[in-house]
Amino acid sequence: MAIRDQESVKWPYPLKPNTGNQEQYCHFHRSRGHTTEACRQLKEEIERLIRQGYLRQFVKNPTVREETVPTGGQDQQKQSTNNRQMVGEIETIAGGPSTPCQVLVAENKEPPTKKLHVDHSIIFKESDLEGVKTPHQDPLVISAGIGNPCYNVKRILVDNGSSVDVLFYSTFLSMGLSREKLQPAAGPLYGFDNRPVRVEGTITLPVVLGEFPRQVEHPILFIVVKSESAYNAIFGRPLQTIFGAVASIPHLKLKFPTPSGIGTVRGDQQVAQSCYLRQAQPYSSVTLSIEDFDLRNEDTPQRASPVEDLTCVSLSEEHPSRTVQIGSLLSDTEKKEYVDFLRTNQDVFAWSSADMPGINPEIIMHSLKINPACKPVIQKKRNFALERQLAIEQEVDKLLKARFIREVHYPSWLANVVMVRKTNGT
């Protein structure tokens, strides 16, 4: 009840009446049938909010006490061995919710004789500027382990302005992943210019930050997009919230708490500069809005035209309206051969839906790609003008006779017919 007014809470649809025990009431579903304490969907929603970092004020993390490990320089960190074995590196330039973390720490059965409290306060000192050419305005570009098996993915942009964690499609393929592992995603992404970018899907992959022993791993939900970019991935606010990471642009470092102390990932300033120069170059391809393709209201629509005039040829004397067009620049011999060939094989043409009734679904079948996470909706029946209603009835009768469609009683979802006037006026 303390978070019921927050926008992050996803309220479910009320349950159908006369289900379950009517003496029990659920404040989450706003209906009777079970108690609030026994609501399984409420528990899943609370778990989702905790994983996304919305309910930190209600979660008490257990204190972790470990022996302090002396910090070392960059060379010493490179020599340390990761406890997650990398199977490869991703260096090529590319063309939400997660489960609770699993901290990878070696466990000692015999308790040490002395343990010191680990300081989890994150600060940046002057010594963190070592190896950084100042002053600068370079972005923070790091490397991290992604996937299982784990790949050392380079050219990862840490972007506090991104509301999602992005994995580019070329990186997705370089990691040996297939499209079958992608989950459907609803809606496109919108960039700085508010233009949509189509989402290929979502996938949850483990991400490893830091080097052993100051190393942590979390499953992260990535949005996979097929877009030109100088980076392989983008770590946005969700990942930084889950890891509890703090980024410093002046120091080009990302720091995060681990059971053994504060872990550090150093940015590569040279790679960041090269990526920025490549990203700043204008691309020749431009994403067009769907409105740009609607030319019905234009006075002179720009349409493609054939390179030569066409000649109309009737294929059947019984049905003169069944015509095809052939090129007018053909020789008389070629024209006669083409016409004879078309008239001999006129049975392969389908002039209406009645000419191809009952097509085998093994040949072709249309299916709606619906996000299984979305609830189907039955739209209210829309009233049409008499002219449109007659056109709908005629088209439905044609499809019914051809056995392309069938009547369904009590549908679980329904969408109204959308009428679009063709260029010929029908």
N, C-alpha and C positions, 0 to 999 in steps of 0.2 A: 504493500500500500504506500510505502515511502517513495516509490519510483513510478507510480501509476500515471503521473502527468508528464513523464519524460518522453521525448519523441523517439528515443531509441527502442522503446518497448513495442513489440509487434503483437497487437491484440488479435486473438483468434476470432473466427466466426462463432456466433452463439450456436449451441447444440440444438438439434431438432427436439421439439417438445415430446413429452411422454416417453423419455428414455431414461432408464436407470431409476434410482430411488428418488422420489420427489421430495422427500424430507431433507435431503442433502443439497447444499447450494455451493456453487463455485463462483467466487468473485472474479476469476480470470475469464471464464467463459460467459459470465453473466447469465447463467442458466442453472437449472436443477439437474440432478442426476448423480453427482459426486461432490465431495468436499474440496475446498481449496487446497488443503494440505495433501490430499491424495491425487491432485491433478498432475498427470504425467507430462502434459504439454507445458504446464507452468514451470516444472523442474527443468525441462529442456530449454525453455526460454531464459531462465535464470542462468543456466550453465553457459548459454551462448553469450549473454551479456557479460558474464565474468571473464570469458575467454577474450572478449573484445576490449576488456579494460574499463567497462562502464561502472562496475560495482566495486571498485577498489576500496571504498570506504567501509564496505561490509565484510571484506575478506581479510582474515588474519593469517598472514603467512608465518609458518614456523621459523623460528630463529635458527640459522645455520651457523655452526661454529666449526671452523677448520683452522688448521695451522696456516699462518701467514706465509706466503711465498714471496721471496724477494723479487722485485720487478727488474726487468732487464731491458736492454736497448733493442733496437730493431734487429741487429745481427743476431743477438741471443735468441730472439723470438723466432727467427727463421731457422735456427738450428734445432729448436725444440720439436718433438714429434707429436703430431696430431693423434688423438685417440680415435678419430674417424678417418679411415683410409680413403684417400682420393683416388678415383679410378681414371681421371682425366682432367683436362683443363679446357675451358671455353674462352677463347680469345678473339674469335671472329666478331666483326662488327655486324650487328643485326640489320637486315635489309628492309575485411571479411572475417570470416570466422576461422578459428583453428582450434586444435585440441590442446589440452594442458601440456606444459613443457615437460621434457624429460632431461634433467641435468645429467650430463655424462661426467661422473666423478668416480675415480677409483676408490673402492670401499675397503677399509682396513678393519678386519674382524677384531683385532686387539686394540683397545682404545689407547691413544697416545698418552704419555705421561703428563703432557702439558698442552693445553689448547688455548689459543688466544682468540679474542673476538675479532671478526673480520669487519673492517670498515667499508661500508657500501656507499659512502658519500662520493659523488662524482665531481671532481674539480679539474680544471685545466691550468697548468703552471707554465712558466716561461720555458722550462725544460722541454715541454711538449712541442715547442717551435723548432726543435732540432731537425735539420734536414729540410725545412720549409723555407722557400725563397719568399721573403716579405719585402714590401707589401704586395698583396695579390687579391684577386677576386675570383679565384678558381673554384669550381664546384667540388664537392666531396665525392670522389670515385674510388671504390674499394673493390676487394675480392672477397668472396665468401663461398662456403661449401653448400651446394644445393643438390637435392635429389637423393635417391637411394637405389643404386649405388651413387656415392657422392662425387660430384664434379666440382673442381675448383673454378668457379665462374668469375672471370675478370670483367672489368668495365661495367660495374654496377653503380648506378647513380643513386645517392642518398638524397631524396627530395622530400622536404617537409611540406611542400605544397601539394603533394599527390595524396588523394584520399584512398587510393588502392595500391596494391603491390602488383607490378606489371612484369610479366615474363614475355619477351618477344618470341615470335613464332620460330625464327631461325635458331634461336638458342634452344627452344623446346625440341626441335628436331635434332640438334647437335647432341643433346643429352640422350638420344636413343629412344625418345618417347613417341608414341603413336597417337593419332587423333582419337582412337577409341577410348583413351583414358580421360579425355576432356569431358567435363560436365557442362550442360547447357547453361548459358548466362542470359539474363533478361536485360535487354537494352544495350545501347552502345556506350562508349566512353566519350567524354567531351574534353577537348584540350583548351589551351589558352584562348584560341580564336573561336571557341564555342562550336567548332565543327565536329560532327560525330565520327568516331572511329569504330568500325565493326569489331566486335569481340568474337574470337574463335571459340572460346569456352573458358572454363575455370578448372584448376587442378590444385590439389593440396600436396606440397612437397616439403620435406624437412630442410631447414636452413641451419647451418652451423656457423657461428660467429666466434672469432678468437682462436687462440691456440692453447693446447693442453698445458697446464691444468686449468687455465682460466678460459674455459670454453663452455658454451651452452648451445642447446639445440631446441628448436621449436618447429612444429608443423605450421606452414604459412599457406594461406589461400592466395594463389596467384591468378590474375586475370591475363589470359593469353591473347595477344593481339598480333595481327600481321600488318606491321607498319615499318616504314623506313626509320632507322634510328642508329645513332652512333654508339648506343649502349646495348648491353645484353639483357639487362633487367633494371627495374627501378624499385628501390625500397622506399615505400611511402610511410605515411603515419601509422597504419595498422601494424606493420612489422616493428616499427620503433616503439610503439606502445606495448606490444607483447614482450619484447626483449627488455623494456625499460631503458632503452638506449638514448643517449644524449649526443648529438652531433655538434661539433665546433668547426665552423668554416675557417676562421683564422688559423686554427691549429691543424686543420685537415685530418681530424681524428673522430672516431666514433667510439664512445665508451659505454659500457653496460655492466651491470652487477652480475657476478658469478659467485658460487659458494666459496671459491678460493680468493676472492677479492674482485677488484675492478678489472674487467677485460678491456682490451684496446685493439681496435682495427685501424691501421694507418692508411690514409689515402695516398694515391700515387699522383703527384702533382703534374708530372710530365704527361701521363695518360689522360688526366683530366683536361689539360690544355688541348691535346690533339682531338679528344672527343668533342670539346666545345667548338673548335674550329670546324669540324666536320658537321656538327649538328646545326651550326649557324648558316651553313650554305643553303641557299634556296633550292628546293626540289622542283623539277620540271612538272611532275604530276600534281594536279590540283584536285582535291576532293570536292565534287559538285553536289549541291543539294538536290533532292528529288524534285523540288519545284522547278529546277532548271530544265527538266525533261518534259514538262507539260506544255505543249505548244498549241493546245486547242484554242486558246484565247488570242493567239498571235494572228495578225492580219496576213502576213506572208510567212508561213512556217517554212523553215529550212529543211527540206526533205531530200533524201538521196534520189537521184534520177539515173536511169540506165544510160549507158554510153551510146546507145543507138535506139531508134524507134522500134517498137514491138508490133508484131502482126498477130491479130486474134484469129485463132483457128478453132472451129467446132469439132468435137470428137465424135459426136453422135447425131445422126439425122433425127432420131426419135426425141432427143433432148437437146435442142439447139443452144440452150443456155449453158450447157456444160462445155466451157471453152478453156483453152490455155493460150499462152502467148509465147511466141518464138521470135528470134531476132530477124529483123528485116534485111540485114546485110548478108544473109545466107544465100548461097547459090540455089538455082532451081532444083538441082539434083539433091543437094543437102536438105533443102526444105521438104522435098517429097519424101526423103528417107525418114526425116524426123516425124513428119505427120503420120506416115504409115506406121511407124514404130509406136507412137503415142496412141493411135486408134486401136492397134492390136492389143495394147496393154491398158486400155482404159478401165479395166475392172479393178486395177490397184488404187484408183482414185476414190476417195470418200467425199462425196459431195454434200453429205449431211450426216448427222449422228445416226440416222436410220440405216446408213450403209455399212455400219460397223457395230452391230449389236453384240453385247455379251463378250467383250474382249477378255481373253484369259488374263487373270492378274499376274501370271508368270511373265507375260510380255511387258506390261506396264501397269503401274498402280500409283496413284497419288496418295500421299500421306501428309498429315499436318504435323509439323515439328512444334510440339507444345512442350513448354517447360513443365516437367512433372511436379515441380515445387509450387506451381501456381494452381489455384483452385478454379475449375471450370465455372463459367458463368452462363446462365440462360438469359439472353437479352429479352426485353419486352418487345412484343410484336409491333412492328412499325407499319403505319398506314401509308399506302402509296396512292398517287393519283390514278385515275381510271386507265389512262394510257399506259402507265408503267405497270399497273397490276395485270393488264391483259398481256403485256410482253413477258412478264414473269411466268404467268400461267402457260403461255405457249412454249417457253423454253423448258419449263419443268416437265410438260407433257412429252416433249421430244426426248429428254433425258430418261424419263420413265420407260418409254417405249423401247429405247435402245438398251435398257437395263444398265445404264451407267450409274443410276442412283436408286435408292429404295427408301420407302417411308419407315420412319422409326418413331414408335410411341414412347412417351416419357423419356425424352433425351436428357442426358446429364449436362449437356452444354448446347448452346444454340447461338448462331450469329445471323443477323438479318442480311437479306440480299442487298448488294450495293449495285445500283444502276449507273452506268456510264454511257453517255451518248457517243456513238461512233462518228467518224468523220463523214460517213455517207448519210448521216441523219437518223439512222435507226437507233 
